[in-house]
Amino acid sequence: MMRVTNDMMFSAGMSAMQTQQQELMQAQLQSSSGQRIQKPSDDPVGAFRDVLFSSDLSAVQSLKNTTGLASQRLQSADTNIGTVQDSMLQAYELGMQFSPGTSGSDPQVVKGAAMSALSIYQNILSVANLEMGGVPLFGGGRTTTPFDNSHLTATNVRVQTQGTGPEAAAPSGFEATIGDTFTGTPGQTDAYTITPSAATAGEYDVQLNGQLLPGPQGGSFQTTNGTLDLGNGITVNMGGTLLQGGTLSFNVLSEGARFTATPVQLTGSGGTVSTVDVTQAFSAQVAPGTTLVGGIPLSIKATYSASTGRYSVDINGKPLSPLQPVPATSGRPAYLDLGNGITLNLVGQPKDGDALYCEIVPAYQGGMTDRPVQVAGGKTLPGNVTGDELVQGGGSIGKKINILGSVTALYGAMMRGDSAEVGVQLSQLEAGRAQTSDFQSLTGVRSTQMNATATTVATEETSLQTLKANNADADMFDVASRLQKASQTLQMLTTAERQVLSVSLLNFMS
């Protein structure tokens, strides 16, 4: 039989006390931190799960912040586009109030109310430049101010035949059209150039990829009703004057099985490509860097007189002296110099009494597409509409109506005290109102999608937080029980050790 000595009992008691001391410390740590796992060795599988939950939770919280901010921006955009729509409705109602046949058609009364149109313009411009968190709401993801008077543009020129009836878009100047009968090689680009024939006046030489094409009769090409037929389904509208030394050029590109023509460009005798848009019979330009502080917006009306060959020009109700066009050169069409870097290009020839209208307003300086919003699963949702879409009518659903230009046209008509011109602008104002309504609907749909995504992400965050807590959080009832158990055990072991030590001392003394 093995003899149990006092030393063995003391050693066993000390070992048991150390074990209980560790248990007590572990329970105390869990009690103070609330965490079941203090180190990976406590529960390797649980620790690994905690890492995964933490990673997923971090990603979801990042998505929550992103979608939350995007949702706020879309909601703000929806509200402010509604303000723009209301402003366009006010502009339309103002035009109706001072149209022909109303009590407000007296020229002086019309002029007196012009400031109301200018106020509407300023309100729309203010909304278009709104910021949220230091970033323009309609800036297309850029931080630059979308619209300011240091970057100007001219709206498309509209023509009122003999100064009566409705306005219409300027007719085509030089424009290439590809018919269904065209046959070409997919993926190949064909370059066409047109120059006045040096041999026969009124005829044109045409080159394809540097090779001279024979005309229908073996010579040069002739126009029929202002159209040049190049064969193979290609026709070019010759709605302008092409002088000796000038060259028209365009390319035919393939888009899958379809073929399209690039816009026609005019090149002078020196080989310099003109900055003038020659695809329209009439267009306006603002020289780069032109700044008209305090003078924006501008409403321009130019009326042609065939008897004098001059144009009567009115800008914001202030008539200029009749202007003689600057003659065309091989490098650019004829034009009117309106001063301050503004020119009215005369690619085509107007008829007697024709009135040409355009406006000078701030040009859009933001991005063409707002940054998409990253959501779960690597998918994205479209961001906010841009100023190009809202104000200039760009994008797939825009109507190409510059609403700042539309309100400026109303302002100019009222400054001229012309109720008939006010009535003419109603169609543009209504189209602009419909355009803003379409973009408000689009923004509402996007806002609903973003809110739904934000709700889903918030639900996923709560679920991950619950899983992480269940995996790592300590059970406080269990911890309290273990604390009590370890404390009581230590007390009993301490008492037993004292007894062992007492016996050992007596034995030693005896």
LODRENBA-831531 format. One record per residue (C-alpha): x, y negated, z negated. Coordinates in nm, 2 decimals. Layout:
BEGIN
       c1       c2       c3
        X        Y        Z
...
# end
This chain:
BEGIN
       c1       c2       c3
     0.00     0.00     0.00
     0.13    -0.34     0.11
     0.20    -0.58    -0.17
     0.05    -0.93    -0.13
     0.27    -1.19    -0.29
     0.19    -1.54    -0.40
     0.42    -1.67    -0.12
     0.21    -1.49     0.15
    -0.12    -1.62     0.00
     0.03    -1.97     0.00
     0.15    -1.95     0.36
    -0.19    -1.81     0.48
    -0.37    -2.09     0.30
    -0.14    -2.36     0.45
    -0.20    -2.22     0.80
    -0.58    -2.22     0.74
    -0.56    -2.58     0.61
    -0.37    -2.70     0.92
    -0.63    -2.54     1.15
    -0.91    -2.71     0.97
    -0.72    -3.04     0.97
    -0.69    -3.02     1.35
    -1.06    -2.94     1.37
    -1.14    -3.23     1.15
    -0.92    -3.47     1.36
    -1.08    -3.35     1.68
    -1.43    -3.40     1.54
    -1.33    -3.75     1.42
    -1.19    -3.85     1.76
    -1.51    -3.73     1.93
    -1.71    -3.92     1.67
    -1.53    -4.25     1.73
    -1.50    -4.23     2.11
    -1.82    -4.05     2.18
    -1.64    -3.83     2.44
    -1.63    -3.45     2.42
    -1.32    -3.42     2.63
    -1.01    -3.60     2.48
    -0.76    -3.44     2.71
    -0.78    -3.20     3.01
    -0.68    -2.90     2.80
    -1.00    -2.94     2.59
    -1.21    -2.84     2.89
    -1.02    -2.82     3.23
    -1.33    -2.75     3.43
    -1.52    -3.03     3.26
    -1.23    -3.27     3.30
    -1.22    -3.20     3.67
    -1.60    -3.25     3.70
    -1.55    -3.59     3.52
    -1.30    -3.70     3.77
    -1.54    -3.61     4.06
    -1.83    -3.79     3.89
    -1.62    -4.10     3.82
    -1.50    -4.11     4.19
    -1.86    -4.07     4.32
    -1.99    -4.32     4.07
    -1.73    -4.58     4.17
    -1.82    -4.54     4.54
    -2.19    -4.57     4.47
    -2.14    -4.88     4.25
    -1.94    -5.04     4.53
    -2.23    -4.96     4.77
    -2.47    -5.10     4.52
    -2.29    -5.43     4.51
    -2.26    -5.45     4.89
    -2.62    -5.36     4.96
    -2.74    -5.59     4.68
    -2.55    -5.89     4.83
    -2.67    -5.80     5.18
    -3.03    -5.77     5.06
    -3.00    -6.12     4.90
    -2.86    -6.27     5.22
    -3.13    -6.12     5.43
    -3.41    -6.23     5.20
    -3.26    -6.58     5.20
    -3.23    -6.57     5.58
    -3.59    -6.46     5.61
    -3.71    -6.75     5.39
    -3.50    -7.01     5.58
    -3.59    -6.88     5.93
    -3.95    -6.93     5.81
    -3.86    -7.29     5.74
    -3.72    -7.33     6.09
    -4.03    -7.17     6.24
    -4.24    -7.42     6.04
    -4.02    -7.71     6.17
    -4.08    -7.59     6.53
    -4.45    -7.58     6.47
    -4.43    -7.93     6.33
    -4.24    -8.04     6.64
    -4.51    -7.88     6.86
    -4.79    -8.05     6.67
    -4.60    -8.38     6.70
    -4.58    -8.34     7.07
    -4.95    -8.26     7.09
    -5.03    -8.57     6.89
    -4.85    -8.80     7.14
    -4.93    -8.62     7.46
    -5.12    -8.78     7.75
    -5.49    -8.85     7.68
    -5.44    -8.88     7.30
    -5.48    -9.19     7.09
    -5.11    -9.19     7.03
    -5.00    -9.22     7.40
    -4.93    -9.60     7.37
    -4.55    -9.63     7.45
    -4.48    -9.84     7.14
    -4.66    -9.60     6.92
    -4.48    -9.31     7.07
    -4.14    -9.48     7.02
    -4.23    -9.56     6.66
    -4.29    -9.19     6.59
    -3.96    -9.07     6.74
    -3.79    -9.07     6.40
    -4.02    -8.79     6.30
    -3.88    -8.57     6.58
    -3.52    -8.67     6.47
    -3.61    -8.57     6.11
    -3.72    -8.23     6.23
    -3.40    -8.19     6.42
    -3.19    -8.27     6.11
    -3.39    -8.02     5.90
    -3.33    -7.74     6.15
    -2.96    -7.83     6.17
    -2.93    -7.83     5.79
    -3.09    -7.49     5.76
    -2.86    -7.35     6.04
    -2.56    -7.46     5.84
    -2.67    -7.32     5.50
    -2.42    -7.13     5.29
    -2.45    -6.85     5.04
    -2.15    -6.77     4.82
    -1.93    -7.00     5.03
    -2.01    -6.81     5.36
    -2.25    -6.96     5.62
    -2.58    -6.77     5.62
    -2.60    -6.78     6.00
    -2.23    -6.79     6.07
    -2.19    -6.44     6.21
    -1.94    -6.34     5.94
    -1.72    -6.64     5.98
    -1.65    -6.91     5.72
    -1.65    -7.21     5.97
    -1.95    -7.43     5.98
    -2.18    -7.30     6.26
    -2.28    -7.63     6.40
    -2.10    -7.97     6.37
    -2.07    -8.28     6.59
    -1.70    -8.21     6.67
    -1.80    -7.92     6.89
    -2.06    -8.01     7.14
    -2.24    -7.84     7.43
    -2.49    -7.93     7.70
    -2.81    -7.74     7.74
    -2.92    -7.60     8.07
    -3.04    -7.86     8.32
    -3.41    -7.86     8.39
    -3.57    -8.01     8.70
    -3.90    -8.19     8.73
    -3.99    -8.21     9.10
    -4.04    -8.57     9.20
    -4.08    -8.66     8.84
    -4.42    -8.49     8.80
    -4.56    -8.16     8.68
    -4.38    -7.91     8.46
    -4.00    -7.87     8.43
    -3.83    -7.57     8.58
    -3.48    -7.42     8.54
    -3.23    -7.57     8.79
    -3.23    -7.36     9.11
    -2.93    -7.15     9.20
    -2.62    -7.30     9.34
    -2.37    -7.04     9.45
    -2.49    -6.69     9.34
    -2.40    -6.35     9.46
    -2.66    -6.07     9.46
    -2.61    -5.70     9.50
    -2.90    -5.52     9.66
    -3.01    -5.16     9.62
    -2.86    -5.07     9.96
    -2.50    -5.14     9.84
    -2.27    -4.85     9.85
    -1.93    -4.85     9.67
    -1.69    -4.64     9.48
    -1.77    -4.60     9.10
    -1.49    -4.75     8.89
    -1.36    -4.96     9.17
    -1.36    -5.34     9.17
    -1.41    -5.53     9.50
    -1.30    -5.89     9.53
    -1.48    -6.12     9.77
    -1.37    -6.47     9.87
    -1.56    -6.72    10.09
    -1.40    -7.02    10.26
    -1.54    -7.27    10.52
    -1.44    -7.17    10.87
    -1.16    -7.38    11.02
    -1.28    -7.30    11.37
    -1.66    -7.35    11.35
    -1.83    -7.61    11.13
    -2.11    -7.48    10.91
    -1.97    -7.12    10.92
    -1.77    -6.92    10.66
    -1.48    -6.68    10.66
    -1.52    -6.39    10.42
    -1.25    -6.16    10.28
    -1.29    -5.83    10.10
    -0.98    -5.74     9.89
    -0.77    -5.97    10.10
    -0.89    -5.83    10.44
    -1.09    -6.06    10.67
    -1.44    -5.92    10.73
    -1.59    -5.96    11.08
    -1.92    -6.15    11.10
    -2.24    -6.01    11.26
    -2.12    -6.13    11.60
    -1.75    -6.05    11.53
    -1.67    -6.41    11.42
    -1.75    -6.60    11.11
    -2.06    -6.57    10.89
    -2.35    -6.81    10.92
    -2.62    -6.90    10.67
    -2.99    -6.82    10.72
    -3.22    -7.03    10.50
    -2.93    -7.11    10.28
    -2.83    -6.75    10.23
    -2.51    -6.58    10.35
    -2.55    -6.21    10.43
    -2.22    -6.03    10.38
    -2.35    -5.69    10.47
    -2.37    -5.38    10.26
    -2.65    -5.53    10.06
    -2.45    -5.83     9.94
    -2.60    -6.18     9.98
    -2.48    -6.51     9.85
    -2.70    -6.81     9.79
    -2.53    -7.12     9.93
    -2.72    -7.38     9.73
    -2.42    -7.62     9.71
    -2.16    -7.79     9.93
    -1.84    -7.60     9.99
    -1.57    -7.83    10.14
    -1.26    -7.74    10.34
    -0.99    -7.63    10.10
    -1.24    -7.49     9.86
    -1.29    -7.12     9.79
    -1.58    -6.93     9.64
    -1.48    -6.60     9.47
    -1.66    -6.32     9.29
    -1.61    -5.95     9.21
    -1.84    -5.65     9.25
    -1.81    -5.42     8.95
    -1.95    -5.07     8.89
    -2.15    -5.00     8.58
    -2.20    -4.63     8.60
    -2.41    -4.57     8.91
    -2.51    -4.94     8.93
    -2.31    -5.23     9.08
    -2.32    -5.59     8.97
    -2.16    -5.92     9.08
    -1.96    -6.15     8.85
    -2.06    -6.52     8.85
    -1.93    -6.71     9.15
    -1.63    -6.93     9.08
    -1.51    -7.23     9.28
    -1.13    -7.28     9.34
    -0.97    -7.59     9.49
    -0.70    -7.62     9.75
    -0.44    -7.61     9.47
    -0.56    -7.27     9.35
    -0.71    -7.42     9.03
    -1.04    -7.26     8.92
    -1.30    -7.53     8.85
    -1.46    -7.54     8.50
    -1.79    -7.64     8.66
    -2.07    -7.38     8.65
    -2.14    -7.35     9.02
    -2.40    -7.08     8.98
    -2.66    -7.35     8.91
    -2.75    -7.64     9.14
    -2.72    -7.88     8.84
    -2.54    -7.84     8.51
    -2.39    -8.07     8.24
    -2.06    -8.06     8.07
    -1.90    -8.21     7.76
    -1.52    -8.25     7.78
    -1.33    -8.04     7.51
    -1.26    -8.24     7.20
    -1.53    -8.50     7.27
    -1.67    -8.64     6.94
    -1.97    -8.86     6.93
    -2.01    -8.94     6.56
    -2.35    -9.08     6.49
    -2.46    -9.04     6.85
    -2.58    -8.68     6.84
    -2.83    -8.56     6.96
    -2.85    -8.70     7.31
    -3.14    -8.66     7.54
    -3.05    -8.73     7.91
    -3.28    -8.80     8.19
    -3.15    -8.87     8.54
    -3.39    -8.96     8.83
    -3.27    -8.94     9.19
    -3.35    -9.21     9.45
    -3.29    -9.09     9.81
    -3.31    -9.44     9.95
    -3.01    -9.56     9.74
    -2.84    -9.23     9.68
    -2.81    -9.34     9.31
    -2.95    -9.20     8.98
    -3.14    -9.39     8.72
    -3.01    -9.25     8.39
    -3.17    -9.29     8.05
    -3.00    -9.16     7.73
    -3.22    -9.16     7.41
    -3.44    -9.43     7.55
    -3.15    -9.66     7.66
    -3.12    -9.70     8.04
    -2.79    -9.71     8.21
    -2.71    -9.90     8.53
    -2.79    -9.69     8.83
    -2.50    -9.45     8.89
    -2.34    -9.35     9.22
    -2.22    -8.99     9.22
    -1.84    -8.92     9.23
    -1.79    -8.75     9.57
    -1.72    -8.38     9.58
    -1.37    -8.25     9.64
    -1.25    -7.90     9.73
    -1.19    -7.83     9.36
    -1.52    -7.95     9.22
    -1.87    -8.05     9.32
    -2.00    -8.41     9.31
    -2.09    -8.53     8.96
    -2.23    -8.82     8.76
    -1.99    -8.97     8.50
    -2.21    -9.05     8.20
    -1.92    -9.17     7.98
    -1.79    -9.03     7.66
    -1.66    -8.72     7.83
    -2.01    -8.62     7.96
    -2.07    -8.53     8.32
    -2.37    -8.41     8.52
    -2.26    -8.18     8.79
    -2.44    -8.20     9.12
    -2.37    -7.87     9.29
    -2.69    -7.89     9.49
    -2.89    -8.18     9.64
    -3.20    -8.31     9.46
    -3.51    -8.44     9.64
    -3.63    -8.80     9.61
    -3.78    -8.86     9.27
    -3.65    -8.54     9.11
    -3.58    -8.59     8.74
    -3.30    -8.39     8.58
    -3.31    -8.33     8.20
    -3.05    -8.20     7.96
    -2.94    -8.25     7.60
    -2.61    -8.28     7.42
    -2.62    -8.09     7.08
    -2.37    -7.92     6.85
    -2.23    -7.59     6.99
    -2.23    -7.27     6.79
    -1.89    -7.20     6.63
    -1.96    -6.87     6.44
    -1.92    -6.51     6.52
    -2.14    -6.35     6.78
    -2.24    -6.06     6.55
    -2.28    -6.05     6.18
    -2.08    -5.78     6.00
    -2.27    -5.46     5.96
    -2.34    -5.34     5.61
    -2.18    -5.00     5.51
    -2.43    -4.77     5.34
    -2.42    -4.40     5.23
    -2.31    -4.13     5.46
    -2.08    -4.35     5.66
    -2.38    -4.52     5.82
    -2.43    -4.89     5.87
    -2.72    -5.13     5.88
    -2.71    -5.45     6.09
    -2.64    -5.77     5.91
    -2.81    -6.11     5.94
    -2.90    -6.28     6.26
    -2.65    -6.54     6.39
    -2.68    -6.91     6.47
    -2.63    -6.81     6.83
    -2.94    -6.60     6.81
    -3.15    -6.82     6.60
    -3.06    -7.16     6.75
    -2.94    -7.08     7.10
    -3.17    -6.79     7.17
    -2.89    -6.54     7.22
    -2.90    -6.16     7.16
    -3.13    -5.90     7.30
    -3.45    -6.06     7.17
    -3.37    -6.43     7.22
    -3.55    -6.63     7.48
    -3.24    -6.84     7.57
    -3.41    -7.14     7.42
    -3.18    -7.39     7.24
    -3.42    -7.50     6.97
    -3.20    -7.80     6.88
    -3.22    -7.90     7.25
    -3.59    -7.85     7.26
    -3.65    -8.09     6.96
    -3.39    -8.33     7.11
    -3.59    -8.33     7.43
    -3.90    -8.43     7.24
    -3.70    -8.70     7.06
    -3.57    -8.84     7.39
    -3.92    -8.84     7.55
    -4.06    -9.03     7.25
    -3.77    -9.28     7.25
    -3.85    -9.35     7.61
    -4.21    -9.40     7.51
    -4.32    -9.16     7.78
    -4.63    -8.96     7.67
    -4.63    -8.77     8.00
    -4.27    -8.65     7.93
    -4.37    -8.56     7.58
    -4.64    -8.33     7.72
    -4.39    -8.17     7.95
    -4.18    -8.06     7.65
    -4.46    -7.87     7.49
    -4.38    -7.55     7.67
    -4.02    -7.55     7.55
    -4.13    -7.63     7.20
    -4.38    -7.34     7.20
    -4.12    -7.10     7.34
    -3.87    -7.21     7.07
    -4.13    -7.15     6.80
    -4.20    -6.80     6.94
    -3.83    -6.73     6.94
    -3.79    -6.82     6.57
    -4.10    -6.61     6.49
    -3.94    -6.31     6.66
    -3.62    -6.35     6.46
    -3.81    -6.39     6.14
    -3.98    -6.06     6.21
    -3.65    -5.89     6.29
    -3.50    -6.03     5.97
    -3.80    -5.91     5.77
    -3.75    -5.55     5.90
    -3.38    -5.56     5.82
    -3.45    -5.69     5.47
    -3.70    -5.41     5.41
    -3.44    -5.15     5.53
    -3.17    -5.31     5.30
    -3.40    -5.32     5.00
    -3.49    -4.95     5.05
    -3.12    -4.86     5.08
    -3.04    -5.07     4.76
    -3.32    -4.88     4.57
    -3.18    -4.55     4.68
    -2.83    -4.64     4.58
    -2.95    -4.76     4.24
    -3.13    -4.43     4.19
    -2.82    -4.24     4.29
    -2.61    -4.45     4.04
    -2.84    -4.36     3.76
    -2.83    -3.99     3.85
    -2.45    -3.99     3.86
    -2.43    -4.18     3.53
    -2.65    -3.91     3.37
    -2.45    -3.62     3.51
    -2.12    -3.79     3.39
    -2.26    -3.85     3.05
    -2.39    -3.49     3.01
    -2.06    -3.36     3.12
    -1.83    -3.57     2.90
    -2.03    -3.72     2.62
    -2.01    -3.55     2.28
    -2.31    -3.41     2.10
    -2.32    -3.62     1.78
    -2.52    -3.37     1.59
    -2.27    -3.10     1.66
    -1.98    -3.34     1.58
    -2.14    -3.43     1.24
    -2.19    -3.07     1.16
    -1.83    -2.98     1.24
    -1.71    -3.28     1.04
    -1.90    -3.16     0.74
    -1.79    -2.80     0.79
    -1.42    -2.89     0.83
    -1.43    -3.12     0.52
    -1.59    -2.85     0.30
    -1.35    -2.59     0.42
    -1.05    -2.81     0.35
    -1.18    -2.87     0.00
    -1.21    -2.50    -0.07
    -0.87    -2.43     0.08
    -0.71    -2.70    -0.13
    -0.87    -2.56    -0.45
    -0.74    -2.21    -0.36
    -0.39    -2.34    -0.29
    -0.38    -2.51    -0.62
    -0.47    -2.18    -0.79
    -0.20    -1.99    -0.60
     0.06    -2.26    -0.69
    -0.05    -2.25    -1.06
     0.00    -1.87    -1.08
     0.34    -1.90    -0.90
     0.46    -2.16    -1.15
     0.36    -1.95    -1.45
     0.54    -1.65    -1.31
     0.84    -1.86    -1.25
     0.84    -2.00    -1.60
     0.78    -1.66    -1.77
# end
